[in-house]
Amino acid sequence: MGKFKIFLLSVTPLIIILAIGCFIWFNHESIKIKAITKNLKVIDMNEDHNQALDVIDYAKSKNIEIPKTIINFDTHSDMFITKEIHPKYGADIYEWLNEYFAKNPNAEELYYIMPIEEARSKKMQQAFIEKDVADMVALYGNSIKDEKNINPHVDKIPFIQYFVIDTNNGYMTEYIEEKDKSRLNNPRYKKIKIITCTEKTLPDFKNKNVVLSIDFDYISNSGFDTIENFKNNKTPLEIKLAISKMLSTMKKKNIRPEIISLTLSPFYVPDEDIDQIYNFMEDFIKYSGQKDALKKYTYKCEKPRKTLKEERYEGF
Protein backbone atom coordinates (compact mmCIF):
# COMPACT_ATOMS: atom_id res chain seq x y z
CA MET A 1 0.00 0.00 0.00
CA GLY A 2 1.37 3.40 -0.98
CA LYS A 3 2.45 5.95 1.60
CA PHE A 4 -0.26 8.38 0.53
CA LYS A 5 -3.00 5.75 1.01
CA ILE A 6 -1.61 4.87 4.42
CA PHE A 7 -1.56 8.54 5.35
CA LEU A 8 -5.11 9.00 4.05
CA LEU A 9 -6.37 6.04 6.05
CA SER A 10 -4.66 7.35 9.18
CA VAL A 11 -6.14 10.86 8.96
CA THR A 12 -9.63 9.90 7.73
CA PRO A 13 -10.97 9.07 11.23
CA LEU A 14 -9.71 12.44 12.49
CA ILE A 15 -11.38 14.26 9.58
CA ILE A 16 -14.64 12.44 10.27
CA ILE A 17 -14.47 13.27 13.98
CA LEU A 18 -13.80 16.94 13.23
CA ALA A 19 -16.64 17.07 10.71
CA ILE A 20 -19.06 15.48 13.17
CA GLY A 21 -17.83 17.83 15.89
CA CYS A 22 -18.40 20.88 13.70
CA PHE A 23 -21.86 19.65 12.73
CA ILE A 24 -22.81 19.07 16.37
CA TRP A 25 -21.40 22.48 17.38
CA PHE A 26 -23.29 24.40 14.68
CA ASN A 27 -26.48 22.43 15.31
CA HIS A 28 -26.19 23.09 19.04
CA GLU A 29 -25.56 26.81 18.51
CA SER A 30 -28.50 27.07 16.11
CA ILE A 31 -30.81 25.68 18.82
CA LYS A 32 -29.61 28.36 21.24
CA ILE A 33 -30.06 31.14 18.67
CA LYS A 34 -33.57 29.96 17.81
CA ALA A 35 -34.48 30.04 21.50
CA ILE A 36 -32.99 33.53 21.99
CA THR A 37 -34.75 34.92 18.90
CA LYS A 38 -38.21 33.41 19.48
CA ASN A 39 -39.75 36.90 19.96
CA LEU A 40 -37.55 38.66 17.40
CA LYS A 41 -39.01 41.33 15.11
CA VAL A 42 -35.91 43.22 13.89
CA ILE A 43 -32.27 42.13 13.55
CA ASP A 44 -29.36 43.84 11.85
CA MET A 45 -25.64 43.24 11.40
CA ASN A 46 -23.65 46.45 11.08
CA GLU A 47 -20.11 47.77 11.11
CA ASP A 48 -20.00 50.62 13.67
CA HIS A 49 -21.71 50.46 17.03
CA ASN A 50 -23.57 53.76 16.70
CA GLN A 51 -25.43 52.14 13.81
CA ALA A 52 -27.47 50.43 16.50
CA LEU A 53 -29.29 53.79 16.55
CA ASP A 54 -30.30 53.21 12.93
CA VAL A 55 -31.65 49.81 13.96
CA ILE A 56 -33.71 51.41 16.74
CA ASP A 57 -35.05 54.06 14.35
CA TYR A 58 -35.98 51.32 11.88
CA ALA A 59 -37.82 49.40 14.61
CA LYS A 60 -39.77 52.53 15.54
CA SER A 61 -40.70 53.03 11.89
CA LYS A 62 -42.30 49.57 12.08
CA ASN A 63 -44.27 50.64 15.19
CA ILE A 64 -42.21 48.39 17.46
CA GLU A 65 -42.16 49.74 21.00
CA ILE A 66 -38.71 50.44 22.43
CA PRO A 67 -38.55 48.71 25.83
CA LYS A 68 -37.26 50.01 29.14
CA THR A 69 -34.12 47.86 29.18
CA ILE A 70 -31.17 47.46 26.84
CA ILE A 71 -28.50 44.78 27.25
CA ASN A 72 -25.09 45.59 25.77
CA PHE A 73 -22.28 43.02 25.47
CA ASP A 74 -19.19 45.17 24.94
CA THR A 75 -15.60 45.82 25.99
CA HIS A 76 -16.50 49.54 26.16
CA SER A 77 -19.38 51.25 27.94
CA ASP A 78 -20.16 53.48 24.92
CA MET A 79 -21.38 56.26 27.21
CA PHE A 80 -19.84 59.60 28.11
CA ILE A 81 -20.34 61.78 31.17
CA THR A 82 -20.65 65.58 30.91
CA LYS A 83 -20.51 65.61 27.13
CA GLU A 84 -23.12 66.79 24.64
CA ILE A 85 -23.97 64.88 21.49
CA HIS A 86 -23.03 66.75 18.32
CA PRO A 87 -26.20 68.62 17.24
CA LYS A 88 -25.63 67.96 13.52
CA TYR A 89 -23.88 64.59 13.23
CA GLY A 90 -25.34 62.84 16.26
CA ALA A 91 -23.56 60.29 18.43
CA ASP A 92 -20.27 58.63 17.57
CA ILE A 93 -19.48 55.00 18.39
CA TYR A 94 -18.21 55.79 21.91
CA GLU A 95 -21.34 57.70 23.02
CA TRP A 96 -24.23 56.19 21.09
CA LEU A 97 -25.97 55.07 24.27
CA ASN A 98 -26.23 58.70 25.41
CA GLU A 99 -28.29 59.42 22.32
CA TYR A 100 -30.24 56.18 22.70
CA PHE A 101 -31.42 57.16 26.19
CA ALA A 102 -31.99 60.79 25.20
CA LYS A 103 -34.13 59.99 22.14
CA ASN A 104 -36.22 57.11 23.48
CA PRO A 105 -38.57 58.07 26.34
CA ASN A 106 -39.20 54.48 27.48
CA ALA A 107 -35.47 53.64 27.72
CA GLU A 108 -34.36 53.83 31.34
CA GLU A 109 -32.02 50.94 32.10
CA LEU A 110 -28.73 49.58 30.74
CA TYR A 111 -27.06 46.28 31.54
CA TYR A 112 -23.47 46.77 30.44
CA ILE A 113 -21.87 43.32 30.27
CA MET A 114 -18.09 43.46 30.15
CA PRO A 115 -15.88 40.45 29.32
CA ILE A 116 -14.89 38.39 32.34
CA GLU A 117 -11.21 38.89 31.40
CA GLU A 118 -11.69 42.65 31.60
CA ALA A 119 -13.55 42.47 34.89
CA ARG A 120 -10.78 40.37 36.47
CA SER A 121 -7.83 42.40 35.16
CA LYS A 122 -6.04 44.11 38.07
CA LYS A 123 -5.15 47.12 35.94
CA MET A 124 -8.75 47.45 34.76
CA GLN A 125 -10.09 47.06 38.30
CA GLN A 126 -7.87 49.92 39.43
CA ALA A 127 -9.15 52.07 36.58
CA PHE A 128 -12.69 51.08 37.55
CA ILE A 129 -12.47 52.42 41.11
CA GLU A 130 -10.60 55.64 40.33
CA LYS A 131 -12.82 58.71 40.62
CA ASP A 132 -13.03 60.47 37.28
CA VAL A 133 -13.94 64.11 37.73
CA ALA A 134 -12.61 65.57 34.47
CA ASP A 135 -15.02 66.87 31.85
CA MET A 136 -15.99 64.67 28.93
CA VAL A 137 -14.98 61.32 30.36
CA ALA A 138 -16.04 57.85 29.28
CA LEU A 139 -18.15 55.92 31.73
CA TYR A 140 -16.10 52.94 32.83
CA GLY A 141 -16.67 52.56 36.54
CA ASN A 142 -16.62 55.18 39.27
CA SER A 143 -17.73 58.70 38.42
CA ILE A 144 -17.82 60.76 41.64
CA LYS A 145 -17.92 58.34 44.59
CA ASP A 146 -15.19 57.96 47.16
CA GLU A 147 -12.83 55.26 45.86
CA LYS A 148 -12.90 53.31 49.13
CA ASN A 149 -16.64 52.71 48.62
CA ILE A 150 -16.26 51.13 45.17
CA ASN A 151 -16.14 47.37 44.70
CA PRO A 152 -14.68 46.68 41.23
CA HIS A 153 -15.42 42.93 41.32
CA VAL A 154 -18.39 43.05 38.98
CA ASP A 155 -17.88 39.36 38.22
CA LYS A 156 -19.17 38.79 41.77
CA ILE A 157 -21.45 41.77 42.46
CA PRO A 158 -22.99 44.05 39.80
CA PHE A 159 -22.08 47.74 40.10
CA ILE A 160 -25.24 49.86 40.02
CA GLN A 161 -25.26 53.59 39.29
CA TYR A 162 -27.95 56.19 38.60
CA PHE A 163 -27.56 59.13 36.27
CA VAL A 164 -29.58 62.09 35.02
CA ILE A 165 -29.56 62.67 31.29
CA ASP A 166 -30.59 65.79 29.41
CA THR A 167 -32.87 64.46 26.67
CA ASN A 168 -32.14 67.50 24.50
CA ASN A 169 -28.43 66.82 24.09
CA GLY A 170 -27.46 63.56 25.86
CA TYR A 171 -25.45 65.36 28.56
CA MET A 172 -25.22 63.00 31.53
CA THR A 173 -24.24 63.46 35.19
CA GLU A 174 -24.39 61.12 38.15
CA TYR A 175 -27.66 61.35 40.07
CA ILE A 176 -27.43 63.18 43.41
CA GLU A 177 -30.81 63.18 45.12
CA GLU A 178 -30.59 66.50 46.94
CA LYS A 179 -29.66 68.24 43.69
CA ASP A 180 -31.53 66.25 41.08
CA LYS A 181 -34.86 65.26 42.64
CA SER A 182 -36.53 68.57 41.76
CA ARG A 183 -34.79 68.71 38.35
CA LEU A 184 -36.58 65.51 37.36
CA ASN A 185 -39.90 67.39 37.50
CA ASN A 186 -38.77 68.94 34.23
CA PRO A 187 -39.58 66.51 31.36
CA ARG A 188 -36.32 67.53 29.71
CA TYR A 189 -34.44 65.42 32.28
CA LYS A 190 -34.62 61.70 32.88
CA LYS A 191 -33.15 59.34 35.45
CA ILE A 192 -31.46 56.23 34.11
CA LYS A 193 -30.00 53.14 35.78
CA ILE A 194 -26.74 51.56 34.63
CA ILE A 195 -25.76 48.10 35.86
CA THR A 196 -22.19 47.05 35.05
CA CYS A 197 -21.81 43.29 35.31
CA THR A 198 -20.54 40.14 33.62
CA GLU A 199 -22.31 37.11 32.20
CA LYS A 200 -21.86 35.52 35.62
CA THR A 201 -23.70 38.29 37.49
CA LEU A 202 -26.36 39.00 34.87
CA PRO A 203 -29.89 38.43 36.27
CA ASP A 204 -32.75 36.47 34.72
CA PHE A 205 -34.90 38.37 32.19
CA LYS A 206 -37.86 36.01 32.04
CA ASN A 207 -40.95 37.71 30.57
CA LYS A 208 -39.01 40.96 30.16
CA ASN A 209 -38.70 42.61 26.76
CA VAL A 210 -35.24 44.04 26.05
CA VAL A 211 -33.11 45.44 23.25
CA LEU A 212 -30.02 43.31 22.69
CA SER A 213 -26.80 44.85 21.38
CA ILE A 214 -23.63 42.81 20.84
CA ASP A 215 -20.37 44.51 19.95
CA PHE A 216 -18.10 41.66 18.93
CA ASP A 217 -15.01 43.23 20.43
CA TYR A 218 -16.63 41.73 23.53
CA ILE A 219 -15.57 38.35 22.15
CA SER A 220 -12.10 39.31 20.88
CA ASN A 221 -10.51 42.74 21.36
CA SER A 222 -7.35 44.05 19.69
CA GLY A 223 -6.69 46.73 22.32
CA PHE A 224 -7.33 49.47 19.74
CA ASP A 225 -8.54 52.67 21.45
CA THR A 226 -9.28 50.77 24.68
CA ILE A 227 -8.67 51.99 28.23
CA GLU A 228 -5.34 50.86 29.73
CA ASN A 229 -4.60 49.29 26.31
CA PHE A 230 -6.61 46.29 27.47
CA LYS A 231 -6.28 43.50 24.92
CA ASN A 232 -8.30 40.29 24.76
CA ASN A 233 -7.23 38.76 21.45
CA LYS A 234 -8.54 35.20 21.27
CA THR A 235 -7.62 32.24 19.08
CA PRO A 236 -10.26 30.84 16.69
CA LEU A 237 -11.08 28.05 19.16
CA GLU A 238 -11.31 30.52 22.05
CA ILE A 239 -13.67 32.67 19.95
CA LYS A 240 -15.91 29.66 19.32
CA LEU A 241 -15.97 28.83 23.02
CA ALA A 242 -16.65 32.45 24.03
CA ILE A 243 -19.52 32.74 21.53
CA SER A 244 -20.97 29.44 22.71
CA LYS A 245 -20.77 30.60 26.32
CA MET A 246 -22.42 33.93 25.51
CA LEU A 247 -25.27 32.18 23.70
CA SER A 248 -25.71 29.76 26.58
CA THR A 249 -25.87 32.69 29.01
CA MET A 250 -28.53 34.45 26.95
CA LYS A 251 -30.58 31.28 26.62
CA LYS A 252 -30.26 30.44 30.32
CA LYS A 253 -31.00 34.02 31.46
CA ASN A 254 -34.11 34.15 29.25
CA ILE A 255 -32.95 37.02 27.05
CA ARG A 256 -35.63 37.07 24.32
CA PRO A 257 -35.40 40.45 22.57
CA GLU A 258 -37.64 41.83 19.84
CA ILE A 259 -34.76 44.01 18.57
CA ILE A 260 -31.16 42.84 18.05
CA SER A 261 -28.15 44.77 16.75
CA LEU A 262 -24.94 42.85 15.93
CA THR A 263 -21.85 45.02 15.45
CA LEU A 264 -18.58 43.92 13.84
CA SER A 265 -16.39 46.80 15.12
CA PRO A 266 -13.39 46.46 12.79
CA PHE A 267 -10.01 47.41 14.29
CA TYR A 268 -11.46 46.81 17.75
CA VAL A 269 -11.95 43.21 16.63
CA PRO A 270 -8.49 41.97 15.52
CA ASP A 271 -8.04 41.81 11.74
CA GLU A 272 -7.43 38.07 11.76
CA ASP A 273 -10.75 37.47 13.56
CA ILE A 274 -12.94 39.51 11.20
CA ASP A 275 -13.93 36.63 8.91
CA GLN A 276 -14.84 34.30 11.77
CA ILE A 277 -16.94 36.96 13.52
CA TYR A 278 -18.58 38.04 10.26
CA ASN A 279 -19.52 34.45 9.42
CA PHE A 280 -21.03 33.94 12.85
CA MET A 281 -23.11 37.11 12.50
CA GLU A 282 -24.46 35.77 9.20
CA ASP A 283 -25.26 32.43 10.85
CA PHE A 284 -26.99 34.20 13.74
CA ILE A 285 -29.33 35.98 11.32
CA LYS A 286 -29.91 32.79 9.32
CA TYR A 287 -30.86 30.77 12.40
CA SER A 288 -33.07 33.59 13.68
CA GLY A 289 -35.34 33.11 10.67
CA GLN A 290 -35.32 36.86 9.99
CA LYS A 291 -33.57 39.00 7.36
CA ASP A 292 -30.82 41.56 7.85
CA ALA A 293 -32.84 44.76 8.28
CA LEU A 294 -30.64 47.54 6.89
CA LYS A 295 -28.22 48.17 4.05
CA LYS A 296 -27.68 51.91 4.50
CA TYR A 297 -27.03 53.86 7.70
CA THR A 298 -27.25 57.42 8.90
CA TYR A 299 -24.61 56.93 11.60
CA LYS A 300 -20.95 56.06 11.15
CA CYS A 301 -17.67 56.21 13.03
CA GLU A 302 -16.32 59.77 12.77
CA LYS A 303 -12.85 58.91 14.07
CA PRO A 304 -10.31 58.66 11.21
CA ARG A 305 -9.40 55.03 10.53
CA LYS A 306 -7.82 53.10 7.72
CA THR A 307 -10.30 51.93 5.08
CA LEU A 308 -11.59 48.36 5.23
CA LYS A 309 -10.03 46.33 2.45
CA GLU A 310 -12.81 43.79 2.01
CA GLU A 311 -15.60 45.04 -0.25
CA ARG A 312 -18.15 42.85 1.51
CA TYR A 313 -17.79 44.90 4.72
CA GLU A 314 -18.96 48.06 2.95
CA GLY A 315 -22.52 49.26 3.30
CA PHE A 316 -23.59 46.88 6.05
LOLUM-288030 format. One line per 5 residues: their letters; for each residue x negated, z, y of C-alpha. Coordinates in Angstrom, 1 decimal, padded with zeros to 4 digits. Example, Ala and Ser with C-alpha at 12.3 -4.5 7.8 and 13.67 -1.06 7.14 Angstrom:
// LOLUM-288030
as = -012.3/007.8/-004.5 | -013.7/007.1/-001.1 .
This chain:
// LOLUM-288030
mgkfk = 000.0/000.0/000.0 | -001.4/-001.0/003.4 | -002.4/001.6/005.9 | 000.3/000.5/008.4 | 003.0/001.0/005.7 .
iflls = 001.6/004.4/004.9 | 001.6/005.4/008.5 | 005.1/004.0/009.0 | 006.4/006.0/006.0 | 004.7/009.2/007.3 .
vtpli = 006.1/009.0/010.9 | 009.6/007.7/009.9 | 011.0/011.2/009.1 | 009.7/012.5/012.4 | 011.4/009.6/014.3 .
iilai = 014.6/010.3/012.4 | 014.5/014.0/013.3 | 013.8/013.2/016.9 | 016.6/010.7/017.1 | 019.1/013.2/015.5 .
gcfiw = 017.8/015.9/017.8 | 018.4/013.7/020.9 | 021.9/012.7/019.6 | 022.8/016.4/019.1 | 021.4/017.4/022.5 .
fnhes = 023.3/014.7/024.4 | 026.5/015.3/022.4 | 026.2/019.0/023.1 | 025.6/018.5/026.8 | 028.5/016.1/027.1 .
ikika = 030.8/018.8/025.7 | 029.6/021.2/028.4 | 030.1/018.7/031.1 | 033.6/017.8/030.0 | 034.5/021.5/030.0 .
itknl = 033.0/022.0/033.5 | 034.8/018.9/034.9 | 038.2/019.5/033.4 | 039.8/020.0/036.9 | 037.6/017.4/038.7 .
kvidm = 039.0/015.1/041.3 | 035.9/013.9/043.2 | 032.3/013.6/042.1 | 029.4/011.9/043.8 | 025.6/011.4/043.2 .
nedhn = 023.6/011.1/046.4 | 020.1/011.1/047.8 | 020.0/013.7/050.6 | 021.7/017.0/050.5 | 023.6/016.7/053.8 .
qaldv = 025.4/013.8/052.1 | 027.5/016.5/050.4 | 029.3/016.6/053.8 | 030.3/012.9/053.2 | 031.6/014.0/049.8 .
idyak = 033.7/016.7/051.4 | 035.1/014.3/054.1 | 036.0/011.9/051.3 | 037.8/014.6/049.4 | 039.8/015.5/052.5 .
sknie = 040.7/011.9/053.0 | 042.3/012.1/049.6 | 044.3/015.2/050.6 | 042.2/017.5/048.4 | 042.2/021.0/049.7 .
ipkti = 038.7/022.4/050.4 | 038.6/025.8/048.7 | 037.3/029.1/050.0 | 034.1/029.2/047.9 | 031.2/026.8/047.5 .
infdt = 028.5/027.2/044.8 | 025.1/025.8/045.6 | 022.3/025.5/043.0 | 019.2/024.9/045.2 | 015.6/026.0/045.8 .
hsdmf = 016.5/026.2/049.5 | 019.4/027.9/051.3 | 020.2/024.9/053.5 | 021.4/027.2/056.3 | 019.8/028.1/059.6 .
itkei = 020.3/031.2/061.8 | 020.6/030.9/065.6 | 020.5/027.1/065.6 | 023.1/024.6/066.8 | 024.0/021.5/064.9 .
hpkyg = 023.0/018.3/066.7 | 026.2/017.2/068.6 | 025.6/013.5/068.0 | 023.9/013.2/064.6 | 025.3/016.3/062.8 .
adiye = 023.6/018.4/060.3 | 020.3/017.6/058.6 | 019.5/018.4/055.0 | 018.2/021.9/055.8 | 021.3/023.0/057.7 .
wlney = 024.2/021.1/056.2 | 026.0/024.3/055.1 | 026.2/025.4/058.7 | 028.3/022.3/059.4 | 030.2/022.7/056.2 .
faknp = 031.4/026.2/057.2 | 032.0/025.2/060.8 | 034.1/022.1/060.0 | 036.2/023.5/057.1 | 038.6/026.3/058.1 .
naeel = 039.2/027.5/054.5 | 035.5/027.7/053.6 | 034.4/031.3/053.8 | 032.0/032.1/050.9 | 028.7/030.7/049.6 .
yyimp = 027.1/031.5/046.3 | 023.5/030.4/046.8 | 021.9/030.3/043.3 | 018.1/030.1/043.5 | 015.9/029.3/040.5 .
ieear = 014.9/032.3/038.4 | 011.2/031.4/038.9 | 011.7/031.6/042.7 | 013.6/034.9/042.5 | 010.8/036.5/040.4 .
skkmq = 007.8/035.2/042.4 | 006.0/038.1/044.1 | 005.2/035.9/047.1 | 008.8/034.8/047.5 | 010.1/038.3/047.1 .
qafie = 007.9/039.4/049.9 | 009.2/036.6/052.1 | 012.7/037.5/051.1 | 012.5/041.1/052.4 | 010.6/040.3/055.6 .
kdvad = 012.8/040.6/058.7 | 013.0/037.3/060.5 | 013.9/037.7/064.1 | 012.6/034.5/065.6 | 015.0/031.9/066.9 .
mvaly = 016.0/028.9/064.7 | 015.0/030.4/061.3 | 016.0/029.3/057.8 | 018.1/031.7/055.9 | 016.1/032.8/052.9 .
gnsik = 016.7/036.5/052.6 | 016.6/039.3/055.2 | 017.7/038.4/058.7 | 017.8/041.6/060.8 | 017.9/044.6/058.3 .
dekni = 015.2/047.2/058.0 | 012.8/045.9/055.3 | 012.9/049.1/053.3 | 016.6/048.6/052.7 | 016.3/045.2/051.1 .
nphvd = 016.1/044.7/047.4 | 014.7/041.2/046.7 | 015.4/041.3/042.9 | 018.4/039.0/043.0 | 017.9/038.2/039.4 .
kipfi = 019.2/041.8/038.8 | 021.5/042.5/041.8 | 023.0/039.8/044.0 | 022.1/040.1/047.7 | 025.2/040.0/049.9 .
qyfvi = 025.3/039.3/053.6 | 027.9/038.6/056.2 | 027.6/036.3/059.1 | 029.6/035.0/062.1 | 029.6/031.3/062.7 .
dtnng = 030.6/029.4/065.8 | 032.9/026.7/064.5 | 032.1/024.5/067.5 | 028.4/024.1/066.8 | 027.5/025.9/063.6 .
ymtey = 025.4/028.6/065.4 | 025.2/031.5/063.0 | 024.2/035.2/063.5 | 024.4/038.2/061.1 | 027.7/040.1/061.3 .
ieekd = 027.4/043.4/063.2 | 030.8/045.1/063.2 | 030.6/046.9/066.5 | 029.7/043.7/068.2 | 031.5/041.1/066.3 .
ksrln = 034.9/042.6/065.3 | 036.5/041.8/068.6 | 034.8/038.4/068.7 | 036.6/037.4/065.5 | 039.9/037.5/067.4 .
npryk = 038.8/034.2/068.9 | 039.6/031.4/066.5 | 036.3/029.7/067.5 | 034.4/032.3/065.4 | 034.6/032.9/061.7 .
kikii = 033.2/035.5/059.3 | 031.5/034.1/056.2 | 030.0/035.8/053.1 | 026.7/034.6/051.6 | 025.8/035.9/048.1 .
tctek = 022.2/035.0/047.1 | 021.8/035.3/043.3 | 020.5/033.6/040.1 | 022.3/032.2/037.1 | 021.9/035.6/035.5 .
tlpdf = 023.7/037.5/038.3 | 026.4/034.9/039.0 | 029.9/036.3/038.4 | 032.8/034.7/036.5 | 034.9/032.2/038.4 .
knknv = 037.9/032.0/036.0 | 041.0/030.6/037.7 | 039.0/030.2/041.0 | 038.7/026.8/042.6 | 035.2/026.1/044.0 .
vlsid = 033.1/023.3/045.4 | 030.0/022.7/043.3 | 026.8/021.4/044.9 | 023.6/020.8/042.8 | 020.4/020.0/044.5 .
fdyis = 018.1/018.9/041.7 | 015.0/020.4/043.2 | 016.6/023.5/041.7 | 015.6/022.1/038.3 | 012.1/020.9/039.3 .
nsgfd = 010.5/021.4/042.7 | 007.3/019.7/044.1 | 006.7/022.3/046.7 | 007.3/019.7/049.5 | 008.5/021.5/052.7 .
tienf = 009.3/024.7/050.8 | 008.7/028.2/052.0 | 005.3/029.7/050.9 | 004.6/026.3/049.3 | 006.6/027.5/046.3 .
knnkt = 006.3/024.9/043.5 | 008.3/024.8/040.3 | 007.2/021.5/038.8 | 008.5/021.3/035.2 | 007.6/019.1/032.2 .
pleik = 010.3/016.7/030.8 | 011.1/019.2/028.0 | 011.3/022.0/030.5 | 013.7/020.0/032.7 | 015.9/019.3/029.7 .
laisk = 016.0/023.0/028.8 | 016.7/024.0/032.5 | 019.5/021.5/032.7 | 021.0/022.7/029.4 | 020.8/026.3/030.6 .
mlstm = 022.4/025.5/033.9 | 025.3/023.7/032.2 | 025.7/026.6/029.8 | 025.9/029.0/032.7 | 028.5/027.0/034.4 .
kkkni = 030.6/026.6/031.3 | 030.3/030.3/030.4 | 031.0/031.5/034.0 | 034.1/029.2/034.2 | 032.9/027.0/037.0 .
rpeii = 035.6/024.3/037.1 | 035.4/022.6/040.4 | 037.6/019.8/041.8 | 034.8/018.6/044.0 | 031.2/018.1/042.8 .
sltls = 028.1/016.8/044.8 | 024.9/015.9/042.8 | 021.8/015.5/045.0 | 018.6/013.8/043.9 | 016.4/015.1/046.8 .
pfyvp = 013.4/012.8/046.5 | 010.0/014.3/047.4 | 011.5/017.8/046.8 | 011.9/016.6/043.2 | 008.5/015.5/042.0 .
dedid = 008.0/011.7/041.8 | 007.4/011.8/038.1 | 010.8/013.6/037.5 | 012.9/011.2/039.5 | 013.9/008.9/036.6 .
qiynf = 014.8/011.8/034.3 | 016.9/013.5/037.0 | 018.6/010.3/038.0 | 019.5/009.4/034.5 | 021.0/012.9/033.9 .
medfi = 023.1/012.5/037.1 | 024.5/009.2/035.8 | 025.3/010.8/032.4 | 027.0/013.7/034.2 | 029.3/011.3/036.0 .
kysgq = 029.9/009.3/032.8 | 030.9/012.4/030.8 | 033.1/013.7/033.6 | 035.3/010.7/033.1 | 035.3/010.0/036.9 .
kdalk = 033.6/007.4/039.0 | 030.8/007.8/041.6 | 032.8/008.3/044.8 | 030.6/006.9/047.5 | 028.2/004.0/048.2 .
kytyk = 027.7/004.5/051.9 | 027.0/007.7/053.9 | 027.3/008.9/057.4 | 024.6/011.6/056.9 | 020.9/011.1/056.1 .
cekpr = 017.7/013.0/056.2 | 016.3/012.8/059.8 | 012.9/014.1/058.9 | 010.3/011.2/058.7 | 009.4/010.5/055.0 .
ktlke = 007.8/007.7/053.1 | 010.3/005.1/051.9 | 011.6/005.2/048.4 | 010.0/002.4/046.3 | 012.8/002.0/043.8 .
eryeg = 015.6/-000.2/045.0 | 018.2/001.5/042.8 | 017.8/004.7/044.9 | 019.0/003.0/048.1 | 022.5/003.3/049.3 .
f = 023.6/006.0/046.9 .
